[in-house]
């Protein structure tokens, strides 16, 4: 019984945790960093693949 209560408490605390003091500016800057590090490089890679690799594949079939 006690083990179940400990597990429930731990799970509840995971979802309850709220970072105090995170301002809108800090959250906005974190979002921009994630976008710059993860999303933007994928957009560049996708544009490169669409432009050059698609033309190479098309030329193979002609």
KAWO-V156999 format. One record per pair of residues at least 24 apart in sequence whose ideal C-beta (glycine too) atoms are under 7 Angstrom apart, sorted by the first residue. I is the first residue (numbers start at 1). J is the second residue. D is the distance in whole Angstrom. If there is no record, write none. Layout:
i->(I I)
j->(J J)
d->(D D)
//
This chain:
none
//
